[in-house]
Amino acid sequence: MRFLQVKTPGARHPDANHAATRASYQAMGFVVMEEFPDLRGPRSPAVQLVTYLTPSIKTSEHPS
């Protein structure tokens, strides 16, 4: 399986722009995998979002 992950400030971060960023990722199919309350410091919680990447080529057509 192939996944794409991003980290961005978490929901407890006060900046509304980051809330819009998280909403955009979630609208594209990303889901919260893990929250880090102090990854970037005690006042800057982060969240890891992941999504599954659908292969553009069927496995049977892709050379090994």
PDB file of N, CA, C and O in Angstrom, chain B, residues numbered from 101:
ATOM      1  N   MET B 101       0.845  -1.182   0.000  1.00  0.00           N
ATOM      2  CA  MET B 101       0.000   0.000   0.000  1.00  0.00           C
ATOM      3  C   MET B 101       0.885   1.237   0.000  1.00  0.00           C
ATOM      4  O   MET B 101       2.014   1.227   0.489  1.00  0.00           O
ATOM      5  N   ARG B 102       0.346   2.274  -0.551  1.00  0.00           N
ATOM      6  CA  ARG B 102       1.075   3.539  -0.586  1.00  0.00           C
ATOM      7  C   ARG B 102       0.240   4.608   0.097  1.00  0.00           C
ATOM      8  O   ARG B 102      -0.962   4.733  -0.137  1.00  0.00           O
ATOM      9  N   PHE B 103       0.905   5.370   0.943  1.00  0.00           N
ATOM     10  CA  PHE B 103       0.227   6.422   1.689  1.00  0.00           C
ATOM     11  C   PHE B 103       0.984   7.738   1.512  1.00  0.00           C
ATOM     12  O   PHE B 103       2.183   7.757   1.236  1.00  0.00           O
ATOM     13  N   LEU B 104       0.255   8.821   1.677  1.00  0.00           N
ATOM     14  CA  LEU B 104       0.847  10.149   1.715  1.00  0.00           C
ATOM     15  C   LEU B 104       0.515  10.716   3.079  1.00  0.00           C
ATOM     16  O   LEU B 104      -0.635  10.658   3.515  1.00  0.00           O
ATOM     17  N   GLN B 105       1.509  11.262   3.755  1.00  0.00           N
ATOM     18  CA  GLN B 105       1.261  11.831   5.073  1.00  0.00           C
ATOM     19  C   GLN B 105       1.732  13.272   5.116  1.00  0.00           C
ATOM     20  O   GLN B 105       2.695  13.653   4.450  1.00  0.00           O
ATOM     21  N   VAL B 106       1.036  14.056   5.906  1.00  0.00           N
ATOM     22  CA  VAL B 106       1.413  15.451   6.133  1.00  0.00           C
ATOM     23  C   VAL B 106       1.301  15.730   7.626  1.00  0.00           C
ATOM     24  O   VAL B 106       0.532  15.080   8.334  1.00  0.00           O
ATOM     25  N   LYS B 107       2.070  16.695   8.091  1.00  0.00           N
ATOM     26  CA  LYS B 107       1.930  17.178   9.466  1.00  0.00           C
ATOM     27  C   LYS B 107       1.641  18.667   9.376  1.00  0.00           C
ATOM     28  O   LYS B 107       2.228  19.391   8.572  1.00  0.00           O
ATOM     29  N   THR B 108       0.725  19.096  10.220  1.00  0.00           N
ATOM     30  CA  THR B 108       0.333  20.502  10.261  1.00  0.00           C
ATOM     31  C   THR B 108      -0.047  20.822  11.705  1.00  0.00           C
ATOM     32  O   THR B 108      -0.305  19.902  12.481  1.00  0.00           O
ATOM     33  N   PRO B 109      -0.088  22.079  12.082  1.00  0.00           N
ATOM     34  CA  PRO B 109      -0.508  22.394  13.440  1.00  0.00           C
ATOM     35  C   PRO B 109      -1.873  21.774  13.752  1.00  0.00           C
ATOM     36  O   PRO B 109      -2.774  21.763  12.914  1.00  0.00           O
ATOM     37  N   GLY B 110      -2.001  21.265  14.969  1.00  0.00           N
ATOM     38  CA  GLY B 110      -3.212  20.574  15.397  1.00  0.00           C
ATOM     39  C   GLY B 110      -4.374  21.498  15.724  1.00  0.00           C
ATOM     40  O   GLY B 110      -4.254  22.722  15.688  1.00  0.00           O
ATOM     41  N   ALA B 111      -5.498  20.878  16.041  1.00  0.00           N
ATOM     42  CA  ALA B 111      -6.739  21.620  16.298  1.00  0.00           C
ATOM     43  C   ALA B 111      -6.638  22.541  17.508  1.00  0.00           C
ATOM     44  O   ALA B 111      -7.376  23.521  17.599  1.00  0.00           O
ATOM     45  N   ARG B 112      -5.744  22.242  18.428  1.00  0.00           N
ATOM     46  CA  ARG B 112      -5.594  23.117  19.607  1.00  0.00           C
ATOM     47  C   ARG B 112      -4.769  24.367  19.295  1.00  0.00           C
ATOM     48  O   ARG B 112      -4.655  25.255  20.141  1.00  0.00           O
ATOM     49  N   HIS B 113      -4.201  24.448  18.106  1.00  0.00           N
ATOM     50  CA  HIS B 113      -3.436  25.636  17.713  1.00  0.00           C
ATOM     51  C   HIS B 113      -4.438  26.752  17.411  1.00  0.00           C
ATOM     52  O   HIS B 113      -5.426  26.506  16.719  1.00  0.00           O
ATOM     53  N   PRO B 114      -4.214  27.958  17.905  1.00  0.00           N
ATOM     54  CA  PRO B 114      -5.208  29.029  17.785  1.00  0.00           C
ATOM     55  C   PRO B 114      -5.350  29.678  16.406  1.00  0.00           C
ATOM     56  O   PRO B 114      -6.301  30.431  16.194  1.00  0.00           O
ATOM     57  N   ASP B 115      -4.457  29.419  15.476  1.00  0.00           N
ATOM     58  CA  ASP B 115      -4.477  30.104  14.180  1.00  0.00           C
ATOM     59  C   ASP B 115      -5.570  29.545  13.267  1.00  0.00           C
ATOM     60  O   ASP B 115      -5.554  28.358  12.940  1.00  0.00           O
ATOM     61  N   ALA B 116      -6.505  30.379  12.857  1.00  0.00           N
ATOM     62  CA  ALA B 116      -7.620  29.958  11.993  1.00  0.00           C
ATOM     63  C   ALA B 116      -7.141  29.496  10.618  1.00  0.00           C
ATOM     64  O   ALA B 116      -7.790  28.661   9.988  1.00  0.00           O
ATOM     65  N   ASN B 117      -6.020  30.026  10.148  1.00  0.00           N
ATOM     66  CA  ASN B 117      -5.497  29.581   8.856  1.00  0.00           C
ATOM     67  C   ASN B 117      -5.137  28.097   8.884  1.00  0.00           C
ATOM     68  O   ASN B 117      -5.328  27.388   7.896  1.00  0.00           O
ATOM     69  N   HIS B 118      -4.621  27.636  10.010  1.00  0.00           N
ATOM     70  CA  HIS B 118      -4.288  26.213  10.112  1.00  0.00           C
ATOM     71  C   HIS B 118      -5.552  25.359  10.161  1.00  0.00           C
ATOM     72  O   HIS B 118      -5.543  24.226   9.682  1.00  0.00           O
ATOM     73  N   ALA B 119      -6.618  25.870  10.721  1.00  0.00           N
ATOM     74  CA  ALA B 119      -7.891  25.149  10.700  1.00  0.00           C
ATOM     75  C   ALA B 119      -8.367  24.965   9.266  1.00  0.00           C
ATOM     76  O   ALA B 119      -8.887  23.907   8.911  1.00  0.00           O
ATOM     77  N   ALA B 120      -8.191  25.982   8.451  1.00  0.00           N
ATOM     78  CA  ALA B 120      -8.567  25.888   7.037  1.00  0.00           C
ATOM     79  C   ALA B 120      -7.687  24.879   6.309  1.00  0.00           C
ATOM     80  O   ALA B 120      -8.161  24.152   5.436  1.00  0.00           O
ATOM     81  N   THR B 121      -6.409  24.835   6.667  1.00  0.00           N
ATOM     82  CA  THR B 121      -5.497  23.856   6.063  1.00  0.00           C
ATOM     83  C   THR B 121      -5.944  22.442   6.389  1.00  0.00           C
ATOM     84  O   THR B 121      -6.025  21.595   5.500  1.00  0.00           O
ATOM     85  N   ARG B 122      -6.234  22.179   7.661  1.00  0.00           N
ATOM     86  CA  ARG B 122      -6.702  20.843   8.061  1.00  0.00           C
ATOM     87  C   ARG B 122      -7.995  20.488   7.355  1.00  0.00           C
ATOM     88  O   ARG B 122      -8.161  19.355   6.905  1.00  0.00           O
ATOM     89  N   ALA B 123      -8.909  21.430   7.248  1.00  0.00           N
ATOM     90  CA  ALA B 123     -10.185  21.176   6.562  1.00  0.00           C
ATOM     91  C   ALA B 123      -9.955  20.841   5.092  1.00  0.00           C
ATOM     92  O   ALA B 123     -10.637  19.979   4.538  1.00  0.00           O
ATOM     93  N   SER B 124      -9.002  21.514   4.463  1.00  0.00           N
ATOM     94  CA  SER B 124      -8.696  21.228   3.052  1.00  0.00           C
ATOM     95  C   SER B 124      -8.157  19.816   2.885  1.00  0.00           C
ATOM     96  O   SER B 124      -8.566  19.087   1.981  1.00  0.00           O
ATOM     97  N   TYR B 125      -7.230  19.435   3.769  1.00  0.00           N
ATOM     98  CA  TYR B 125      -6.693  18.074   3.704  1.00  0.00           C
ATOM     99  C   TYR B 125      -7.809  17.047   3.909  1.00  0.00           C
ATOM    100  O   TYR B 125      -7.888  16.057   3.182  1.00  0.00           O
ATOM    101  N   GLN B 126      -8.656  17.284   4.887  1.00  0.00           N
ATOM    102  CA  GLN B 126      -9.731  16.337   5.165  1.00  0.00           C
ATOM    103  C   GLN B 126     -10.722  16.266   4.016  1.00  0.00           C
ATOM    104  O   GLN B 126     -11.267  15.197   3.745  1.00  0.00           O
ATOM    105  N   ALA B 127     -10.968  17.369   3.340  1.00  0.00           N
ATOM    106  CA  ALA B 127     -11.859  17.368   2.173  1.00  0.00           C
ATOM    107  C   ALA B 127     -11.268  16.554   1.024  1.00  0.00           C
ATOM    108  O   ALA B 127     -11.999  16.049   0.171  1.00  0.00           O
ATOM    109  N   MET B 128      -9.925  16.430   1.008  1.00  0.00           N
ATOM    110  CA  MET B 128      -9.263  15.640  -0.033  1.00  0.00           C
ATOM    111  C   MET B 128      -9.116  14.169   0.368  1.00  0.00           C
ATOM    112  O   MET B 128      -8.500  13.387  -0.356  1.00  0.00           O
ATOM    113  N   GLY B 129      -9.677  13.795   1.510  1.00  0.00           N
ATOM    114  CA  GLY B 129      -9.656  12.397   1.914  1.00  0.00           C
ATOM    115  C   GLY B 129      -8.633  12.034   2.978  1.00  0.00           C
ATOM    116  O   GLY B 129      -8.518  10.866   3.350  1.00  0.00           O
ATOM    117  N   PHE B 130      -7.889  13.016   3.473  1.00  0.00           N
ATOM    118  CA  PHE B 130      -6.939  12.733   4.543  1.00  0.00           C
ATOM    119  C   PHE B 130      -7.688  12.500   5.847  1.00  0.00           C
ATOM    120  O   PHE B 130      -8.735  13.100   6.087  1.00  0.00           O
ATOM    121  N   VAL B 131      -7.148  11.629   6.683  1.00  0.00           N
ATOM    122  CA  VAL B 131      -7.708  11.376   8.005  1.00  0.00           C
ATOM    123  C   VAL B 131      -6.608  11.545   9.048  1.00  0.00           C
ATOM    124  O   VAL B 131      -5.428  11.346   8.761  1.00  0.00           O
ATOM    125  N   VAL B 132      -7.009  11.915  10.254  1.00  0.00           N
ATOM    126  CA  VAL B 132      -6.042  12.087  11.332  1.00  0.00           C
ATOM    127  C   VAL B 132      -5.535  10.714  11.751  1.00  0.00           C
ATOM    128  O   VAL B 132      -6.314   9.822  12.086  1.00  0.00           O
ATOM    129  N   MET B 133      -4.214  10.563  11.725  1.00  0.00           N
ATOM    130  CA  MET B 133      -3.607   9.315  12.174  1.00  0.00           C
ATOM    131  C   MET B 133      -3.107   9.446  13.612  1.00  0.00           C
ATOM    132  O   MET B 133      -3.262   8.532  14.422  1.00  0.00           O
ATOM    133  N   GLU B 134      -2.503  10.601  13.915  1.00  0.00           N
ATOM    134  CA  GLU B 134      -1.943  10.785  15.250  1.00  0.00           C
ATOM    135  C   GLU B 134      -1.845  12.271  15.563  1.00  0.00           C
ATOM    136  O   GLU B 134      -1.601  13.100  14.687  1.00  0.00           O
ATOM    137  N   GLU B 135      -2.043  12.582  16.846  1.00  0.00           N
ATOM    138  CA  GLU B 135      -1.872  13.955  17.314  1.00  0.00           C
ATOM    139  C   GLU B 135      -0.639  14.009  18.205  1.00  0.00           C
ATOM    140  O   GLU B 135      -0.396  13.110  19.009  1.00  0.00           O
ATOM    141  N   PHE B 136       0.131  15.074  18.049  1.00  0.00           N
ATOM    142  CA  PHE B 136       1.358  15.272  18.814  1.00  0.00           C
ATOM    143  C   PHE B 136       1.203  16.565  19.616  1.00  0.00           C
ATOM    144  O   PHE B 136       1.345  17.652  19.056  1.00  0.00           O
ATOM    145  N   PRO B 137       0.917  16.468  20.902  1.00  0.00           N
ATOM    146  CA  PRO B 137       0.629  17.682  21.681  1.00  0.00           C
ATOM    147  C   PRO B 137       1.791  18.654  21.805  1.00  0.00           C
ATOM    148  O   PRO B 137       1.573  19.842  22.043  1.00  0.00           O
ATOM    149  N   ASP B 138       3.028  18.174  21.647  1.00  0.00           N
ATOM    150  CA  ASP B 138       4.169  19.086  21.785  1.00  0.00           C
ATOM    151  C   ASP B 138       5.291  18.790  20.789  1.00  0.00           C
ATOM    152  O   ASP B 138       6.463  19.000  21.100  1.00  0.00           O
ATOM    153  N   LEU B 139       4.947  18.310  19.607  1.00  0.00           N
ATOM    154  CA  LEU B 139       5.950  17.976  18.595  1.00  0.00           C
ATOM    155  C   LEU B 139       6.802  19.184  18.223  1.00  0.00           C
ATOM    156  O   LEU B 139       8.019  19.073  18.075  1.00  0.00           O
ATOM    157  N   ARG B 140       6.164  20.321  18.075  1.00  0.00           N
ATOM    158  CA  ARG B 140       6.878  21.545  17.676  1.00  0.00           C
ATOM    159  C   ARG B 140       7.010  22.524  18.829  1.00  0.00           C
ATOM    160  O   ARG B 140       7.232  23.717  18.619  1.00  0.00           O
ATOM    161  N   GLY B 141       6.875  22.026  20.026  1.00  0.00           N
ATOM    162  CA  GLY B 141       6.961  22.870  21.215  1.00  0.00           C
ATOM    163  C   GLY B 141       5.685  22.780  22.018  1.00  0.00           C
ATOM    164  O   GLY B 141       4.655  22.361  21.490  1.00  0.00           O
ATOM    165  N   PRO B 142       5.729  23.163  23.284  1.00  0.00           N
ATOM    166  CA  PRO B 142       4.572  23.005  24.173  1.00  0.00           C
ATOM    167  C   PRO B 142       3.338  23.829  23.780  1.00  0.00           C
ATOM    168  O   PRO B 142       2.222  23.490  24.174  1.00  0.00           O
ATOM    169  N   ARG B 143       3.524  24.880  23.025  1.00  0.00           N
ATOM    170  CA  ARG B 143       2.376  25.696  22.615  1.00  0.00           C
ATOM    171  C   ARG B 143       2.041  25.531  21.138  1.00  0.00           C
ATOM    172  O   ARG B 143       1.323  26.351  20.565  1.00  0.00           O
ATOM    173  N   SER B 144       2.558  24.477  20.525  1.00  0.00           N
ATOM    174  CA  SER B 144       2.318  24.278  19.099  1.00  0.00           C
ATOM    175  C   SER B 144       2.054  22.795  18.806  1.00  0.00           C
ATOM    176  O   SER B 144       2.931  22.086  18.314  1.00  0.00           O
ATOM    177  N   PRO B 145       0.833  22.338  19.116  1.00  0.00           N
ATOM    178  CA  PRO B 145       0.498  20.946  18.842  1.00  0.00           C
ATOM    179  C   PRO B 145       0.455  20.679  17.341  1.00  0.00           C
ATOM    180  O   PRO B 145       0.161  21.574  16.548  1.00  0.00           O
ATOM    181  N   ALA B 146       0.748  19.452  16.966  1.00  0.00           N
ATOM    182  CA  ALA B 146       0.730  19.075  15.550  1.00  0.00           C
ATOM    183  C   ALA B 146      -0.160  17.851  15.362  1.00  0.00           C
ATOM    184  O   ALA B 146      -0.454  17.120  16.308  1.00  0.00           O
ATOM    185  N   VAL B 147      -0.571  17.652  14.139  1.00  0.00           N
ATOM    186  CA  VAL B 147      -1.383  16.496  13.794  1.00  0.00           C
ATOM    187  C   VAL B 147      -0.810  15.887  12.513  1.00  0.00           C
ATOM    188  O   VAL B 147      -0.383  16.600  11.605  1.00  0.00           O
ATOM    189  N   GLN B 148      -0.811  14.562  12.461  1.00  0.00           N
ATOM    190  CA  GLN B 148      -0.385  13.838  11.260  1.00  0.00           C
ATOM    191  C   GLN B 148      -1.643  13.337  10.570  1.00  0.00           C
ATOM    192  O   GLN B 148      -2.469  12.652  11.173  1.00  0.00           O
ATOM    193  N   LEU B 149      -1.778  13.691   9.291  1.00  0.00           N
ATOM    194  CA  LEU B 149      -2.909  13.237   8.483  1.00  0.00           C
ATOM    195  C   LEU B 149      -2.369  12.334   7.381  1.00  0.00           C
ATOM    196  O   LEU B 149      -1.286  12.580   6.850  1.00  0.00           O
ATOM    197  N   VAL B 150      -3.114  11.297   7.040  1.00  0.00           N
ATOM    198  CA  VAL B 150      -2.676  10.370   6.003  1.00  0.00           C
ATOM    199  C   VAL B 150      -3.811  10.104   5.028  1.00  0.00           C
ATOM    200  O   VAL B 150      -4.987  10.241   5.364  1.00  0.00           O
ATOM    201  N   THR B 151      -3.435   9.722   3.816  1.00  0.00           N
ATOM    202  CA  THR B 151      -4.400   9.287   2.816  1.00  0.00           C
ATOM    203  C   THR B 151      -3.768   8.176   2.003  1.00  0.00           C
ATOM    204  O   THR B 151      -2.546   8.113   1.864  1.00  0.00           O
ATOM    205  N   TYR B 152      -4.591   7.314   1.476  1.00  0.00           N
ATOM    206  CA  TYR B 152      -4.140   6.219   0.627  1.00  0.00           C
ATOM    207  C   TYR B 152      -4.038   6.725  -0.804  1.00  0.00           C
ATOM    208  O   TYR B 152      -4.950   7.388  -1.297  1.00  0.00           O
ATOM    209  N   LEU B 153      -2.943   6.417  -1.465  1.00  0.00           N
ATOM    210  CA  LEU B 153      -2.769   6.804  -2.856  1.00  0.00           C
ATOM    211  C   LEU B 153      -3.189   5.642  -3.748  1.00  0.00           C
ATOM    212  O   LEU B 153      -2.629   4.550  -3.655  1.00  0.00           O
ATOM    213  N   THR B 154      -4.155   5.871  -4.594  1.00  0.00           N
ATOM    214  CA  THR B 154      -4.585   4.852  -5.531  1.00  0.00           C
ATOM    215  C   THR B 154      -3.613   4.835  -6.697  1.00  0.00           C
ATOM    216  O   THR B 154      -3.376   5.869  -7.321  1.00  0.00           O
ATOM    217  N   PRO B 155      -3.046   3.668  -6.998  1.00  0.00           N
ATOM    218  CA  PRO B 155      -2.114   3.613  -8.129  1.00  0.00           C
ATOM    219  C   PRO B 155      -2.809   3.994  -9.434  1.00  0.00           C
ATOM    220  O   PRO B 155      -3.961   3.625  -9.663  1.00  0.00           O
ATOM    221  N   SER B 156      -2.107   4.729 -10.279  1.00  0.00           N
ATOM    222  CA  SER B 156      -2.681   5.124 -11.563  1.00  0.00           C
ATOM    223  C   SER B 156      -2.547   4.004 -12.590  1.00  0.00           C
ATOM    224  O   SER B 156      -3.222   4.012 -13.619  1.00  0.00           O
ATOM    225  N   ILE B 157      -1.674   3.045 -12.306  1.00  0.00           N
ATOM    226  CA  ILE B 157      -1.475   1.896 -13.188  1.00  0.00           C
ATOM    227  C   ILE B 157      -1.849   0.647 -12.409  1.00  0.00           C
ATOM    228  O   ILE B 157      -1.425   0.481 -11.266  1.00  0.00           O
ATOM    229  N   LYS B 158      -2.636  -0.234 -13.012  1.00  0.00           N
ATOM    230  CA  LYS B 158      -2.993  -1.478 -12.349  1.00  0.00           C
ATOM    231  C   LYS B 158      -1.732  -2.278 -12.071  1.00  0.00           C
ATOM    232  O   LYS B 158      -0.792  -2.269 -12.865  1.00  0.00           O
ATOM    233  N   THR B 159      -1.717  -2.971 -10.939  1.00  0.00           N
ATOM    234  CA  THR B 159      -0.542  -3.738 -10.545  1.00  0.00           C
ATOM    235  C   THR B 159      -0.136  -4.720 -11.637  1.00  0.00           C
ATOM    236  O   THR B 159       1.057  -4.913 -11.873  1.00  0.00           O
ATOM    237  N   SER B 160      -1.094  -5.338 -12.302  1.00  0.00           N
ATOM    238  CA  SER B 160      -0.767  -6.331 -13.332  1.00  0.00           C
ATOM    239  C   SER B 160      -0.120  -5.675 -14.557  1.00  0.00           C
ATOM    240  O   SER B 160       0.535  -6.359 -15.343  1.00  0.00           O
ATOM    241  N   GLU B 161      -0.294  -4.368 -14.730  1.00  0.00           N
ATOM    242  CA  GLU B 161       0.285  -3.661 -15.877  1.00  0.00           C
ATOM    243  C   GLU B 161       1.626  -3.032 -15.538  1.00  0.00           C
ATOM    244  O   GLU B 161       2.358  -2.615 -16.436  1.00  0.00           O
ATOM    245  N   HIS B 162       1.958  -2.957 -14.254  1.00  0.00           N
ATOM    246  CA  HIS B 162       3.168  -2.289 -13.828  1.00  0.00           C
ATOM    247  C   HIS B 162       4.338  -3.276 -13.861  1.00  0.00           C
ATOM    248  O   HIS B 162       4.237  -4.359 -13.284  1.00  0.00           O
ATOM    249  N   PRO B 163       5.440  -2.927 -14.520  1.00  0.00           N
ATOM    250  CA  PRO B 163       6.582  -3.829 -14.548  1.00  0.00           C
ATOM    251  C   PRO B 163       7.201  -3.985 -13.164  1.00  0.00           C
ATOM    252  O   PRO B 163       7.293  -3.012 -12.416  1.00  0.00           O
ATOM    253  N   SER B 164       7.613  -5.159 -12.824  1.00  0.00           N
ATOM    254  CA  SER B 164       8.215  -5.420 -11.516  1.00  0.00           C
ATOM    255  C   SER B 164       9.658  -4.987 -11.466  1.00  0.00           C
ATOM    256  O   SER B 164      10.312  -5.137 -10.435  1.00  0.00           O
TER     257      SER B 164
END
